[in-house]
Amino acid sequence: MDIPRALSVHSPIYDPALSARLRITVDGQVQRYAIAYDIDAGTVLRQAVNAEGKCIIVGDEIKHEWVRGLVEVTLIEATTPAS
C-alpha cells in the first residue's frame, strides 16, 4: 500500500482506516492529532494541545497549529488479537 505524499482529513482520498495506521513525525517527534500533512512541503497541521496534552479550545473551535520540519510518514502494521 502506497502512503500518500500529502493527505488531509478533507481530501477526497481520505480513508479513516488507513489514516489510523499512519505514524506521522516531524524531525523524529510523533505528531498527535494530525489533520493534514505534506511530506514534500515539510508541514503538518495538527490540533494544538496544552502542557497536559489536552486540545486547546478557543471559543467553540479547536485551535490548530502548523509544525514544520522533516516530515516522515510510516504505516503501522495491523496486529491481530492473540487467540
BAFI-3210 file (N, C-alpha, C; in Angstrom, 3 decimals, decimal comma, padded with zeros to 6 digits):
// residues 83
n [1|2|3|4|5|6|7|8|9|10|11|12|13|14|15|16|17|18|19|20|21|22|23|24|25|26|27|28|29|30|31|32|33|34|35|36|37|38|39|40|41|42|43|44|45|46|47|48|49|50|51|52|53|54|55|56|57|58|59|60|61|62|63|64|65|66|67|68|69|70|71|72|73|74|75|76|77|78|79|80|81|82|83]
n.u [000,832|000,634|001,726|000,204|001,803|000,928|-001,782|-005,059|-007,688|-009,828|-009,559|-010,529|-009,526|-009,187|-008,996|-010,295|-009,603|-007,052|-005,685|-005,696|-003,669|-001,331|001,823|002,942|005,610|007,560|010,687|011,453|009,713|006,697|003,566|000,725|-002,809|-002,925|-004,095|-003,607|-000,989|002,050|004,519|006,471|006,393|007,078|005,367|002,955|-000,347|-001,949|-004,017|-003,813|-002,279|-002,307|-000,004|-000,706|-001,440|-003,965|-006,474|-006,566|-009,093|-010,658|-013,045|-015,617|-014,125|-011,558|-008,191|-005,749|-002,453|000,530|003,228|006,590|009,198|011,277|009,219|007,998|006,272|004,968|003,693|001,871|001,931|-000,874|-002,172|-003,046|-005,437|-004,397|-005,071]
n.v [-001,171|002,131|005,048|008,163|011,163|013,546|014,408|014,990|015,326|016,304|015,575|014,052|011,487|010,569|008,075|006,746|004,303|003,691|006,029|005,845|004,090|005,365|006,668|009,684|011,852|014,721|015,893|013,643|013,568|012,300|013,188|013,950|014,058|014,900|016,639|017,160|016,504|017,156|015,783|016,638|019,442|019,678|019,997|019,819|019,946|020,276|019,586|021,889|021,474|021,704|021,976|019,757|017,999|018,192|019,135|022,474|024,782|027,440|029,708|028,250|026,519|024,144|024,815|025,122|024,273|024,817|022,673|022,492|020,932|018,036|015,832|012,650|009,731|006,729|003,401|001,749|-001,544|-003,683|-005,358|-008,577|-009,871|-011,876|-015,342]
n.w [000,000|-000,936|000,671|000,804|-000,378|000,491|002,587|003,830|006,240|004,921|002,330|-000,790|-001,083|001,436|003,870|006,659|007,925|006,906|007,660|010,441|010,830|010,238|011,063|011,884|011,775|012,731|012,344|013,770|015,944|017,120|015,800|017,303|016,876|014,197|011,358|008,752|006,388|004,589|002,945|001,088|001,314|003,915|006,125|008,795|009,816|012,819|015,718|018,323|021,516|025,127|027,959|029,421|027,520|026,455|024,094|022,875|023,256|021,658|022,027|020,344|018,909|018,064|018,498|015,935|014,710|012,798|012,082|011,221|009,354|008,918|007,553|008,096|007,191|008,170|007,840|010,229|011,115|011,032|013,831|015,018|017,271|020,048|020,230]
ca.u [000,000|001,401|001,342|000,154|002,837|000,185|-003,118|-005,841|-008,976|-010,798|-009,214|-011,431|-008,924|-009,014|-009,521|-010,084|-008,933|-005,631|-005,143|-005,498|-002,450|-000,186|002,649|003,423|006,604|008,283|012,006|011,504|008,720|005,368|002,567|-000,618|-003,920|-002,645|-005,251|-003,082|000,474|002,621|005,912|007,346|006,427|007,608|004,397|001,865|-001,349|-002,439|-004,731|-002,897|-002,530|-001,652|001,067|-001,256|-001,754|-005,378|-006,705|-006,858|-010,341|-010,794|-014,458|-016,226|-013,252|-010,273|-007,091|-004,841|-001,125|001,410|004,550|007,420|010,456|011,363|008,009|008,076|005,025|005,144|002,499|001,939|001,349|-002,045|-001,924|-004,211|-005,531|-003,936|-006,210]
ca.v [000,000|003,371|006,128|009,426|012,148|014,593|013,918|015,805|014,714|016,869|015,104|013,027|010,152|010,268|006,781|006,695|003,058|003,864|007,132|005,374|003,278|006,173|007,300|010,921|012,515|015,900|015,869|012,495|013,667|011,860|014,260|013,524|014,905|015,466|016,866|017,123|016,525|017,235|015,360|017,466|020,809|019,622|020,596|019,063|020,731|019,442|020,263|022,378|020,925|022,416|021,228|018,483|017,168|018,336|020,066|023,858|025,266|028,895|029,886|026,950|025,849|023,583|025,575|024,361|024,857|024,222|022,225|022,404|020,218|016,815|015,037|011,242|009,020|005,284|002,598|000,850|-002,828|-004,106|-006,510|-009,431|-010,244|-013,226|-016,239]
ca.w [000,000|-001,019|001,572|000,058|-000,016|001,195|002,919|004,754|006,578|003,986|000,996|-001,317|-000,965|002,863|004,317|008,108|008,322|006,594|008,463|011,817|010,850|009,839|012,106|011,286|012,620|012,247|012,981|014,672|017,009|016,695|015,776|017,685|016,425|012,872|010,498|007,386|006,274|003,248|003,085|000,253|001,853|005,274|007,039|009,405|010,526|013,918|016,790|019,353|022,850|026,226|028,630|029,903|026,364|026,096|022,992|023,252|022,680|021,628|021,683|020,042|017,945|018,481|017,904|015,071|014,551|011,796|012,512|010,016|009,503|008,124|007,770|007,699|007,430|008,041|008,067|011,379|010,733|011,800|014,696|015,230|018,681|020,402|020,475]
c.u [000,885|000,835|001,312|001,234|002,225|-001,225|-003,752|-007,132|-010,075|-010,567|-010,217|-010,845|-008,722|-009,720|-009,255|-009,342|-007,432|-005,016|-004,880|-004,206|-001,207|000,509|003,315|004,397|007,139|009,574|012,078|010,487|007,340|004,385|001,190|-001,630|-003,643|-003,932|-004,840|-001,565|000,853|004,111|006,840|007,468|007,007|006,679|003,394|000,943|-001,933|-003,267|-003,710|-003,288|-001,787|-000,604|000,594|-001,644|-003,208|-005,520|-007,081|-008,107|-010,353|-012,210|-015,089|-015,348|-012,006|-009,179|-006,196|-003,494|-000,357|002,725|005,355|008,733|010,475|010,175|008,240|006,773|005,280|003,837|002,735|001,238|000,175|-001,674|-003,210|-004,251|-005,042|-005,148|-005,904]
c.v [001,244|004,401|007,412|010,398|013,348|014,066|014,851|015,063|015,220|016,400|014,059|011,614|009,739|008,962|006,673|005,439|003,143|004,917|006,722|004,574|004,057|006,756|008,489|011,570|013,761|015,955|014,790|012,500|013,287|013,015|013,687|014,519|015,582|015,535|016,757|017,070|016,649|016,946|016,305|018,899|020,843|020,235|019,575|020,076|019,814|020,282|020,665|021,790|021,751|021,516|019,875|017,546|017,228|019,377|021,440|024,309|026,789|029,183|028,514|026,094|025,268|024,362|024,639|025,055|024,094|023,841|022,013|021,700|019,024|015,926|013,633|010,566|007,544|004,591|001,668|-000,440|-003,168|-005,326|-007,299|-009,829|-011,669|-014,099|-017,225]
c.w [000,000|-000,051|000,753|000,535|000,694|001,427|003,933|005,066|005,647|002,550|000,509|-001,227|000,490|003,211|005,816|008,565|008,050|007,512|009,903|011,951|010,424|011,061|011,440|012,259|011,922|013,045|014,061|015,794|016,470|016,828|016,092|017,122|015,084|012,054|009,034|007,444|004,816|003,389|002,326|000,776|003,262|006,298|007,561|010,070|011,586|014,876|017,842|020,706|023,896|026,878|029,155|028,757|025,936|024,991|023,527|022,496|022,775|021,140|021,524|019,139|018,603|017,752|017,092|015,012|013,482|012,449|011,238|010,320|008,565|008,475|007,237|008,091|007,178|008,375|009,245|010,970|011,635|012,632|014,837|016,693|018,909|020,683|021,564]
res [m|d|i|p|r|a|l|s|v|h|s|p|i|y|d|p|a|l|s|a|r|l|r|i|t|v|d|g|q|v|q|r|y|a|i|a|y|d|i|d|a|g|t|v|l|r|q|a|v|n|a|e|g|k|c|i|i|v|g|d|e|i|k|h|e|w|v|r|g|l|v|e|v|t|l|i|e|a|t|t|p|a|s]
***
